Amino acid sequence: MAVGPRAHIDLSALRHNLSLAMTAAPGGRAMPVIKANAYGHGMLRVAHALTDLAPGFAVARMAEGVALREAGLRQPITILQGFNDPDELRLAIRHRLRPAIHHREQIERLEQQHPAGDLECWLKIDSGMHRAGLPPDEVHDALGRLRQLPCIASPPGFLTHLACADDRGDTMTDRQLATFRQILPAAAEISIANSAGILGWPASHGGWTRPGIMLYGASPFLGRTGPEEGLRPVMTLETQLIAIKRIPQGETIGYGASWRCPETMDIGVAAIGYGDGYPRHAPSGTPTLLNGRIAPLVGRVSMDMITLDLRQHPEAKVGDPVILWGEGLPAEIIADQAGTIAYELFCGITQRVEFIRSSAAPAK
Ligand SMILES: *Cc1c(COP(=O)(O)O)cnc(C)c1O
């Protein structure tokens, strides 16, 4: 087998995490968020593995939704960014994709284009995050205009997104929920909760939930890890040692000579770097797992290699497996060291990494 980094994708862990999301927010329906190539895990692989459990899916862009339809997925698919030109609107109708309408110009586009066919949609409300979403005071007008459009067959659902739900102590979430509830028409279909809402904010449950990061086994909360929430890591990123070198005391390791050996010691070279998606900003001391035990990174991360302190690993040999994150080493720990979040680590895995499915998908 070729030497090099591999991402093992544990589909039974994925299914476990979706079940946990559904149990945590009972009474709602979940639309797993599988945008950005399912947070780097492989969109179609993830969609097929969840299709019998998931009543719907959500992605960011129209092209992602079209790819899901072309792969045979049949449930409702929400497009969180909606349509952004005439072609995308046509695609939404042709493929029965359900766009979020978050901006007045999208309504104008509908009025100008007057598409034939039915369009189910969401109105995305800006309840305080101030990114995408209609301001509450435009909702009345928007609803009135949508009602005039023959292509809008059923009343739009109401969707909003929480800005600070990852911090259980923040007061913003309660304010957002109050703003959202105030403009809700009676009996409107709703969707509020992301992973943090599902796990931490029961008042955001109901209607459709939108679990993202938790499906992949990472915690949405600051300073917590997935296993602490009962989640199982889906991606385990692994490579091998390709060299072990004895380096004299006082010599330095790697680019910029940023780390100096405090004693004569063994340094392990592992075949992974930022060219594979391992974060370049991971500092010396960031943990890896070598033969199941911690081996700290030393020196700078380069494009194809990292270097490890082997002082606690006298038995290590070339070819031994090195886990960068996943089973036994939550990605959140590496992300925190590198000044980022697990979301970005997962999305950043590059094409050079070989994907291996570590448990069979259910029969389709
Ligand atoms: C990405 C996204 C989600 C999923 O968020 P997680 O924090 O990954 O659970 C939910 N809703 C919207 C609108 C999103 O953009």
PDBQT file of the ligand as one rigid body, heavy atoms in Angstrom, charges set to zero:
ROOT
HETATM    1  C1  LIG A 401     -23.400  25.660   8.289  1.00  0.00    +0.000 C 
HETATM    2  C2  LIG A 401     -24.753  25.980   8.803  1.00  0.00    +0.000 A 
HETATM    3  C3  LIG A 401     -25.377  25.166   9.774  1.00  0.00    +0.000 A 
HETATM    4  C4  LIG A 401     -24.665  24.049  10.496  1.00  0.00    +0.000 C 
HETATM    5  O1  LIG A 401     -23.960  24.632  11.586  1.00  0.00    +0.000 OA
HETATM    6  P1  LIG A 401     -23.095  23.739  12.602  1.00  0.00    +0.000 P 
HETATM    7  O2  LIG A 401     -22.523  24.739  13.549  1.00  0.00    +0.000 OA
HETATM    8  O3  LIG A 401     -22.047  23.078  11.792  1.00  0.00    +0.000 OA
HETATM    9  O4  LIG A 401     -24.027  22.792  13.228  1.00  0.00    +0.000 OA
HETATM   10  C5  LIG A 401     -26.699  25.446  10.093  1.00  0.00    +0.000 A 
HETATM   11  N1  LIG A 401     -27.353  26.477   9.518  1.00  0.00    +0.000 NA
HETATM   12  C6  LIG A 401     -26.772  27.304   8.619  1.00  0.00    +0.000 A 
HETATM   13  C7  LIG A 401     -27.558  28.439   8.045  1.00  0.00    +0.000 C 
HETATM   14  C8  LIG A 401     -25.454  27.097   8.249  1.00  0.00    +0.000 A 
HETATM   15  O5  LIG A 401     -24.880  27.932   7.371  1.00  0.00    +0.000 OA
ENDROOT
TORSDOF 0
